[in-house]
Amino acid sequence: MDSRGRTAFGLLIAAQAAHSIEEYRYRLFEVFGPPRWLSGLVSSDLATGFAILNAGIVLFGLWCYLARVRRPHPSDWAFAWFWTVLETANAIGHGVLALRQGGYFPGVATAPLLLGLSLYLGARLARPAQASA
């Protein structure tokens, strides 16, 4: 993975953090069943459960960046593709839910950022490796 791909990955994780804050702020866990269910598995207080789950997602992304992507590692490509697919699906899902609802849906404001960064990262990852000079 090249340096632009590594930077895009770091920005994608930062965008996920902003996305998680938006989802929490506008209480996604109250309006959408899967997050409500998962949050309830973690805590009887849904807001707390949701915050814990999202902190875990962002921390995992940060670990992926620091331990696997920032510096060349044999698994950097696999972790980057995992996050590319995950965030592309996440962004599209929020857009579909907002369209279905006919208005704002928690997370849709940051979804374009996730989509743009994940598509850019995917394009960087799909490029053939450049020969080192």
C-alpha positions as CSV (number, residue, x, y, z in Angstrom):
1,M,0.0,0.0,0.0
2,D,1.3,3.4,-0.9
3,S,1.5,6.5,1.4
4,R,-1.7,8.0,0.0
5,G,-3.5,4.8,0.7
6,R,-2.2,4.8,4.3
7,T,-3.3,8.4,4.7
8,A,-6.7,7.6,3.3
9,F,-7.0,4.7,5.8
10,G,-6.2,7.0,8.7
11,L,-8.7,9.6,7.5
12,L,-11.3,6.8,7.1
13,I,-10.9,5.8,10.7
14,A,-11.2,9.5,11.7
15,A,-14.4,9.8,9.6
16,Q,-15.8,6.7,11.4
17,A,-15.2,8.4,14.7
18,A,-17.1,11.4,13.5
19,H,-19.8,9.1,12.1
20,S,-20.1,7.3,15.5
21,I,-20.5,10.7,17.3
22,E,-23.3,11.6,14.9
23,E,-25.0,8.3,15.4
24,Y,-24.8,8.7,19.2
25,R,-25.8,12.4,19.2
26,Y,-28.9,11.6,17.1
27,R,-29.6,8.4,19.0
28,L,-29.5,5.8,16.2
29,F,-29.9,3.1,18.9
30,E,-33.5,4.4,19.5
31,V,-34.6,4.4,15.9
32,F,-33.0,1.3,14.4
33,G,-33.4,-2.2,15.6
34,P,-30.0,-3.8,15.1
35,P,-28.1,-1.1,17.1
36,R,-30.8,-1.1,19.8
37,W,-30.4,-4.9,20.1
38,L,-26.6,-4.9,20.2
39,S,-26.5,-1.9,22.6
40,G,-28.9,-3.8,24.9
41,L,-26.5,-6.8,25.0
42,V,-23.7,-4.6,26.3
43,S,-25.7,-2.5,28.8
44,S,-29.2,-2.0,30.2
45,D,-28.7,1.7,29.3
46,L,-28.9,1.7,25.5
47,A,-26.9,5.0,25.2
48,T,-24.1,3.5,27.3
49,G,-24.1,0.2,25.4
50,F,-24.0,2.1,22.0
51,A,-21.2,4.3,23.2
52,I,-19.2,1.3,24.3
53,L,-19.7,-0.6,21.0
54,N,-18.8,2.5,18.9
55,A,-15.7,3.2,21.0
56,G,-14.7,-0.4,20.4
57,I,-15.2,0.0,16.6
58,V,-13.1,3.2,16.5
59,L,-10.4,1.7,18.8
60,F,-10.2,-1.3,16.6
61,G,-9.8,0.9,13.6
62,L,-7.1,2.9,15.4
63,W,-5.3,-0.3,16.2
64,C,-5.5,-1.4,12.6
65,Y,-4.0,1.9,11.5
66,L,-1.3,2.0,14.1
67,A,-0.3,-1.6,14.2
68,R,-1.0,-2.8,10.6
69,V,-1.4,0.0,8.1
70,R,0.7,3.0,9.1
71,R,3.9,1.1,8.5
72,P,4.2,-1.7,6.0
73,H,2.9,-4.9,7.4
74,P,2.1,-8.2,5.6
75,S,-1.6,-7.8,6.6
76,D,-2.0,-4.1,5.8
77,W,-3.8,-4.8,2.5
78,A,-6.3,-7.2,4.1
79,F,-7.2,-4.8,6.9
80,A,-7.5,-1.9,4.5
81,W,-9.9,-3.9,2.3
82,F,-11.9,-5.0,5.3
83,W,-12.5,-1.4,6.3
84,T,-13.1,-0.3,2.7
85,V,-15.9,-2.8,2.3
86,L,-17.3,-2.2,5.8
87,E,-17.4,1.6,5.4
88,T,-18.8,1.5,1.8
89,A,-21.6,-0.7,3.0
90,N,-22.2,1.4,6.1
91,A,-22.4,4.6,4.0
92,I,-24.7,3.1,1.4
93,G,-26.9,1.7,4.2
94,H,-27.4,5.0,5.9
95,G,-28.2,6.6,2.5
96,V,-30.8,3.9,1.8
97,L,-32.4,4.3,5.2
98,A,-32.6,8.1,4.9
99,L,-34.2,7.7,1.4
100,R,-36.7,5.1,2.8
101,Q,-37.5,7.4,5.7
102,G,-37.8,10.4,3.4
103,G,-35.5,12.6,5.5
104,Y,-32.7,12.7,7.9
105,F,-31.6,9.4,9.4
106,P,-28.9,9.3,12.2
107,G,-25.5,8.9,10.5
108,V,-26.5,10.1,7.0
109,A,-24.7,13.5,7.3
110,T,-21.2,11.8,7.7
111,A,-22.0,8.9,5.3
112,P,-20.8,10.8,2.2
113,L,-17.4,11.3,3.9
114,L,-17.2,7.6,4.6
115,L,-18.2,6.7,1.1
116,G,-15.8,9.0,-0.6
117,L,-12.9,8.0,1.6
118,S,-13.6,4.3,1.3
119,L,-14.0,4.4,-2.5
120,Y,-10.8,6.4,-2.8
121,L,-9.0,3.8,-0.5
122,G,-10.4,1.0,-2.6
123,A,-9.2,2.6,-5.8
124,R,-5.7,3.0,-4.2
125,L,-5.7,-0.6,-3.1
126,A,-6.8,-1.9,-6.5
127,R,-3.9,-0.2,-8.3
128,P,-1.0,-2.4,-9.3
129,A,2.0,-2.0,-7.1
130,Q,4.5,0.6,-8.4
131,A,8.0,-0.5,-8.9
132,S,10.4,1.1,-6.3
133,A,13.1,3.2,-7.8
